[in-house]
Amino acid sequence: MLADLGAAALLLGWPGGIVVTRATGAFATATGRWVTAGGTTTLTIAAMVDPNPGKSIAMLPEGERGEEAILVITAVPLRASNSETGAEADIIAWNGGRWRVGGTRDYVPLTGHCEAVCTRLDED
């Protein structure tokens, strides 16, 4: 009974969607570490945002679970930071605030959607 939520978000055609800011760069083959190119790219994507992430809050690192958080469901895989590789987290603009992707579940190959729990970076 699991619906293709990513496709549903795209079909709804919400005006503007959400804005994602992503660090540009690539993984270095020799080291396996993320090397930033010093810039960012901006994507506007269709997504469903739930201001009450419920049990999905467990995707966050333990120290961030008490912070204000949202659950984002989209067909576009979002990136959380990775201390082992040095990859930087995506930043989401939603509802007048900025949110950092803290944990993800990528179901795109199976159901066409990605779930991401994001924590608030700034106050209104």
C-alpha positions in Angstrom: 0.0 0.0 0.0 3.1 2.3 -0.1 2.3 4.9 -2.7 4.8 6.6 -4.9 5.0 9.8 -2.8 7.6 11.5 -4.9 5.5 11.1 -8.1 2.5 12.3 -6.1 4.3 15.5 -5.1 5.3 16.1 -8.8 1.7 15.5 -10.0 0.3 18.0 -7.5 2.3 20.7 -9.2 2.7 22.9 -6.2 3.8 26.4 -7.4 7.5 27.0 -6.8 8.0 23.9 -4.6 10.9 24.2 -2.1 14.3 25.6 -2.7 17.4 23.5 -2.0 20.9 24.9 -1.8 23.5 22.3 -2.5 27.3 22.6 -2.2 29.1 22.0 -5.5 31.9 19.5 -5.6 32.7 15.8 -6.2 34.2 12.8 -4.5 38.0 12.5 -5.0 38.7 9.1 -6.4 42.0 8.7 -4.6 40.7 9.6 -1.1 37.0 9.0 -1.3 36.5 12.4 0.4 34.2 15.2 -0.8 36.1 18.1 -2.4 34.0 21.3 -2.5 34.2 23.4 -5.6 33.6 26.5 -3.4 30.2 27.3 -4.8 26.6 26.3 -4.5 23.8 25.3 -6.8 20.1 26.0 -6.2 17.3 23.6 -7.1 13.6 24.1 -6.9 11.8 20.8 -6.3 8.3 19.6 -5.6 8.0 18.2 -2.1 5.7 17.5 0.7 6.7 18.9 4.0 5.4 17.6 7.4 6.1 19.9 10.3 5.7 17.0 12.7 8.3 14.3 11.7 7.1 11.8 14.4 9.3 8.7 14.6 11.4 9.8 11.6 13.2 12.1 14.0 15.3 9.0 14.8 17.1 9.6 11.4 18.8 12.6 13.1 22.1 12.4 15.0 21.2 12.0 18.7 22.4 15.5 19.7 19.9 17.1 17.2 16.8 15.2 18.1 15.5 17.9 20.5 15.7 20.7 17.8 12.7 21.9 15.8 12.5 19.6 12.8 10.5 18.9 9.6 10.1 15.8 7.4 10.5 16.4 3.7 9.3 13.9 1.1 10.4 14.3 -2.5 11.4 12.5 -5.6 14.8 14.1 -5.5 17.4 12.5 -3.2 18.5 15.0 -0.6 22.0 15.0 1.0 22.9 15.0 4.7 26.4 15.8 5.8 28.9 13.0 6.2 31.8 13.4 8.6 33.6 10.4 7.0 33.6 11.8 3.5 33.3 15.5 4.3 30.2 16.0 2.2 28.1 19.0 3.2 24.3 18.9 3.9 21.7 20.4 1.6 19.9 23.5 3.0 16.2 23.8 2.4 14.2 27.1 2.3 10.7 26.5 3.6 8.0 28.5 5.4 10.3 31.5 5.8 13.1 29.6 7.4 16.3 27.7 6.5 16.6 24.0 7.3 19.6 21.7 7.2 19.2 18.1 6.1 20.2 16.0 9.0 19.2 12.5 8.0 17.8 10.8 4.9 16.2 7.6 3.7 16.6 7.1 -0.1 13.7 5.0 -1.4 14.0 6.4 -5.0 15.1 3.1 -6.6 12.2 1.3 -4.8 9.2 3.7 -4.6 10.4 6.9 -6.2 10.8 9.0 -3.1 13.3 10.2 -0.6 12.6 11.2 3.0 14.7 13.7 4.9 14.5 15.1 8.4 15.7 18.7 8.5 16.5 20.9 11.5 16.0 24.7 11.7 19.0 26.9 11.1 17.5 30.2 12.0 14.5 31.8 13.6 11.8 33.9 11.9 
